[in-house]
Amino acid sequence: TLSQHVATAALSPDVLALLERRRDMLRRRRDLLLAVLPQLGFSLPTTPAGAFYVFAALPPEALDAPAFAVSLLDAAGVAVAPGVDFGGAQAARMLRLAYTEDESRLREACNRVAAFSYGG
């Protein structure tokens, strides 16, 4: 019965409303990255439908995701995960960018990426 009480509480109108607000918040953050990343030279092979991160292909001048990620962290203070940490097709040229931070921090990170010069 404990799990039934928990399930009932999880499906209450208050909790469902909270979850909907959180989903909208994540959607706005995702949409921000989807709009800005192509302007910064990244390509987006897919649009996330239920995650909290975006996989983006590196700009053409950057050939190695792990090296790019380290350089970006060192030079601009922006942490991203290289795709090789997650495998899959073209992983060596992919980055995983989480949108778990608020929109103002995501905008700041995008501004730092825009100012970043990759010497690769």
Secondary structure as the mmCIF struct_conf table of DSSP 4:
data_model
#
loop_
_struct_conf.conf_type_id
_struct_conf.id
_struct_conf.beg_label_comp_id
_struct_conf.beg_label_asym_id
_struct_conf.beg_label_seq_id
_struct_conf.end_label_comp_id
_struct_conf.end_label_asym_id
_struct_conf.end_label_seq_id
HELX_RH_AL_P HELX_RH_AL_P1 LEU A 2 ALA A 10
TURN_TY1_P TURN_TY1_P1 LEU A 11 LEU A 11
BEND BEND1 SER A 12 SER A 12
HELX_RH_AL_P HELX_RH_AL_P2 PRO A 13 VAL A 36
HELX_RH_3T_P HELX_RH_3T_P1 LEU A 37 LEU A 40
TURN_TY1_P TURN_TY1_P2 GLY A 41 GLY A 41
STRN STRN1 SER A 43 SER A 43
BEND BEND2 PRO A 45 PRO A 45
BEND BEND3 ALA A 49 GLY A 50
BEND BEND4 PHE A 52 PHE A 52
STRN STRN2 TYR A 53 ALA A 57
HELX_LH_PP_P HELX_LH_PP_P1 LEU A 58 PRO A 59
TURN_TY1_P TURN_TY1_P3 PRO A 60 GLU A 61
HELX_RH_AL_P HELX_RH_AL_P3 ALA A 65 ALA A 76
STRN STRN3 ALA A 81 PRO A 82
HELX_RH_3T_P HELX_RH_3T_P2 GLY A 83 ASP A 85
TURN_TY1_P TURN_TY1_P4 PHE A 86 PHE A 86
BEND BEND5 GLY A 88 GLY A 88
TURN_TY1_P TURN_TY1_P5 ALA A 89 GLN A 90
HELX_RH_3T_P HELX_RH_3T_P3 ALA A 91 ARG A 93
STRN STRN4 MET A 94 ALA A 98
BEND BEND6 GLU A 101 GLU A 101
HELX_RH_AL_P HELX_RH_AL_P4 GLU A 103 ALA A 115
#
